[in-house]
Amino acid sequence: MSNALIVIPARMQATRLPGKPMLKIAGEPMIVHVWRRAMAAESGRVVVATDAEAIADAVREAGGEAIMTRADHASGSDRVFEAVSHVDPDEYTQFVVNLQGDLPTLEPHLIRACLAPLAKKGPDIVTLACKIVEEERTNPNVVKVVGTPLPQSDQLRALYFTRATAPYGDGPLYHHIGIYAYRRAALERFVTLKPSTLEKREKLEQLRAVEAGMRIDVAIVDTVPLGVDTPADLERAQRLLENEDSPAS
């Protein structure tokens, strides 16, 4: 999908790990590692959308593209849409990936896996999930996706997202991975919607789309990228990247 646009929203005001995008891992800011992973996916133009000059400067010094956006966005999705509107006003781009800026060990093939289902009619949005390991089943920080299997594919159609252990009974549970690929029109609609009842209750933005009747498909993958939210996560990412020569494709 050469006409896809991958946008990485990044801000400095993370509560648990302040200044997170600029924290050094293996000698480079985290946001630069994420940008490199996105470039390695070879799935389209990559833009970092930020409200901090330091982040933009770091990306540009590494050879990347960064755009300044407003500081008052309520969510990363809003920041992504502002960036898309600025860098592609003629609407050449049909597909938009919202890639979190705290995934420095992301395997680039996950971006391709997220975009691939949009090649067919059906989903408005696509995201990823991986089968849950036992210790994650009751962890409220591990978001579960409840979905119905789609025929002749390793995909689900999402019915619900929850922090609870669901669904009940025998069978696999799925760990939701917060990477999203949108049809451009779906992203434009999504950012006009008001926060929904279940979204506010579960504190999960994607439920806004579900409650509005938008179709979210879920591609099942075999790995969960490390999200850096704590000093311990940062140390783990440091160890992983110090032992790695280049991003896996």
C-alpha positions in Angstrom: 0.0 0.0 0.0 2.4 2.7 -1.3 -0.3 5.4 -0.8 -0.6 4.7 2.9 0.5 7.3 5.4 2.0 6.2 8.7 1.7 8.8 11.4 3.4 8.6 14.8 1.8 10.9 17.3 4.3 12.0 20.0 4.1 14.3 23.0 6.3 15.0 26.0 3.6 15.0 28.7 3.5 11.3 29.5 2.5 10.9 33.2 4.3 7.7 34.0 7.5 8.4 32.1 7.8 12.2 31.4 9.7 13.2 28.2 9.3 9.6 27.0 9.8 10.2 23.2 13.2 11.7 23.9 14.6 9.1 26.3 17.7 7.6 25.0 17.8 3.9 24.0 21.0 2.5 22.5 22.2 6.1 22.0 19.1 7.5 20.2 15.8 9.0 21.3 13.0 6.5 21.5 11.0 8.3 18.8 13.8 7.9 16.3 13.8 4.1 16.9 10.0 4.0 16.2 10.4 6.1 13.1 13.1 3.7 11.8 10.8 0.8 12.4 8.0 2.4 10.5 10.4 3.2 7.6 11.6 -0.4 7.6 8.0 -1.5 7.0 8.2 0.1 3.5 4.4 0.7 3.6 4.2 4.4 2.8 5.2 7.8 3.9 6.1 8.2 7.6 5.5 11.3 9.5 6.0 12.1 13.2 3.3 14.5 14.5 4.2 16.3 17.7 3.7 19.5 19.7 7.4 19.6 20.9 10.2 21.2 18.9 12.7 18.8 20.5 10.9 15.8 19.1 10.6 17.3 15.7 14.3 18.3 15.7 15.4 14.8 16.7 13.4 13.1 13.9 14.6 15.6 11.3 18.3 15.2 12.4 17.8 11.4 11.8 16.6 12.1 8.3 12.9 11.8 9.0 9.8 14.0 8.5 8.1 15.7 11.4 5.2 18.1 11.6 4.2 20.4 14.4 0.6 20.0 15.6 -1.6 21.7 18.2 -0.8 21.1 21.9 -4.4 20.7 23.0 -5.4 17.5 21.3 -7.4 15.2 23.5 -6.1 12.0 21.9 -3.4 10.7 19.5 -6.1 10.1 16.9 -6.9 13.8 16.8 -3.2 14.6 16.4 -3.0 12.1 13.6 -5.9 13.6 11.7 -4.5 17.1 12.0 -1.2 15.8 10.6 -2.9 14.0 7.7 -4.9 17.1 6.8 -1.7 19.2 6.7 0.6 16.8 4.8 -2.0 15.5 2.4 -4.6 18.2 1.7 -5.4 16.8 -1.7 -6.4 13.5 -0.1 -4.1 11.3 -2.2 -3.7 9.0 0.8 -6.4 6.4 1.2 -5.1 4.6 4.3 -3.7 6.0 7.5 -1.8 4.1 10.2 -1.8 5.5 13.8 1.4 4.1 15.2 2.2 4.7 18.9 5.5 6.4 19.6 6.5 4.1 22.4 7.1 0.9 20.5 10.9 1.0 19.9 11.3 -2.7 19.3 8.3 -3.0 16.9 8.7 -5.6 14.2 8.0 -3.8 10.9 5.9 -6.6 9.5 3.2 -5.8 12.1 2.5 -2.5 10.2 2.0 -4.4 7.0 -0.2 -6.9 8.8 -2.4 -4.1 10.0 -2.8 -2.5 6.6 -3.4 -5.7 4.6 -7.1 -6.3 5.4 -7.9 -2.8 4.1 -7.1 -4.0 0.6 -10.6 -5.7 0.7 -14.0 -4.2 1.2 -15.4 -4.5 4.7 -13.5 -3.0 7.6 -13.4 0.7 8.4 -10.5 0.2 10.8 -8.0 -2.6 11.3 -6.0 -3.4 14.4 -3.9 -6.3 15.8 -4.1 -8.9 18.5 -2.1 -11.8 19.7 -3.2 -14.9 21.7 -2.9 -14.1 25.4 -0.4 -15.9 27.7 -1.8 -17.3 30.9 -0.5 -14.5 33.2 -2.1 -11.8 31.2 -5.7 -13.2 31.4 -6.7 -11.2 34.5 -4.4 -8.2 34.1 -6.5 -5.1 33.5 -3.6 -3.4 31.8 -3.8 -6.0 29.1 -6.7 -5.0 26.9 -8.7 -8.0 25.5 -10.5 -8.0 22.2 -13.6 -10.0 21.9 -14.4 -10.9 18.3 -16.0 -13.4 15.9 -13.7 -15.3 13.5 -13.9 -14.2 9.9 -14.2 -17.1 7.4 -11.1 -18.2 5.5 -8.8 -15.8 7.3 -6.7 -15.4 10.5 -8.8 -12.4 11.5 -11.6 -11.4 13.7 -14.4 -8.9 13.5 -14.2 -7.0 16.7 -17.4 -7.0 18.9 -15.9 -5.5 22.0 -12.7 -4.4 23.8 -12.4 -4.8 27.5 -9.9 -4.8 30.4 -11.9 -7.7 31.9 -11.2 -11.3 31.3 -13.4 -12.0 28.3 -15.0 -13.9 26.7 -16.0 -16.5 29.3 -15.5 -20.2 28.7 -13.0 -22.4 26.9 -11.1 -21.0 24.0 -8.4 -18.4 23.3 -8.3 -14.9 24.6 -6.6 -12.1 22.6 -4.3 -9.4 23.7 -5.1 -6.2 21.8 -2.2 -4.4 20.2 -2.8 -0.6 19.9 -1.8 -0.1 16.3 -4.6 1.1 14.0 -5.0 1.4 10.2 -7.9 3.5 9.0 -9.6 4.2 5.7 -9.2 7.9 5.5 -12.9 8.5 5.5 -13.2 6.4 8.7 -10.6 8.4 10.5 -12.3 11.6 9.5 -15.6 10.3 10.9 -14.0 8.9 14.0 -12.5 12.2 15.1 -15.9 14.0 14.8 -17.5 11.5 17.3 -18.0 12.4 20.9 -16.5 10.1 23.6 -19.0 7.3 24.1 -20.5 5.7 27.2 -18.4 2.5 27.1 -15.3 4.3 26.0 -15.4 6.4 29.2 -16.2 3.4 31.4 -13.4 1.1 30.1 -11.1 4.0 29.2 -10.6 2.6 25.7 -11.0 5.0 22.8 -11.6 2.3 20.2 -15.0 1.6 21.8 -16.2 4.9 20.4 -15.9 3.4 16.9 -17.6 0.2 18.0 -20.5 2.1 19.6 -20.9 4.2 16.5 -21.4 1.1 14.4 -18.0 1.3 12.7 -16.5 -2.1 11.7 -13.1 -3.0 13.2 -11.3 -6.1 12.0 -8.5 -7.6 13.9 -5.5 -9.3 12.3 -4.0 -12.0 14.5 -0.2 -11.9 14.8 2.3 -13.9 16.8 4.1 -11.2 18.8 3.2 -8.3 21.0 5.6 -5.4 20.7 7.1 -3.9 23.9 5.4 -0.7 24.9 7.5 1.5 27.0 5.5 3.0 29.9 7.8 2.5 32.9 11.5 2.7 33.8 11.5 -1.1 33.8 10.2 -1.2 30.2 12.8 1.3 29.2 15.6 -1.0 30.6 14.1 -3.9 28.8 14.0 -2.1 25.5 17.6 -1.0 26.1 18.7 -4.6 26.5 16.8 -5.7 23.4 18.1 -3.0 21.1 21.7 -3.3 22.3 21.6 -6.9 21.1 20.1 -6.1 17.8 21.9 -4.8 14.7 18.9 -3.6 12.7 15.1 -3.8 12.7 13.7 -7.1 11.6 11.6 -6.9 8.4 
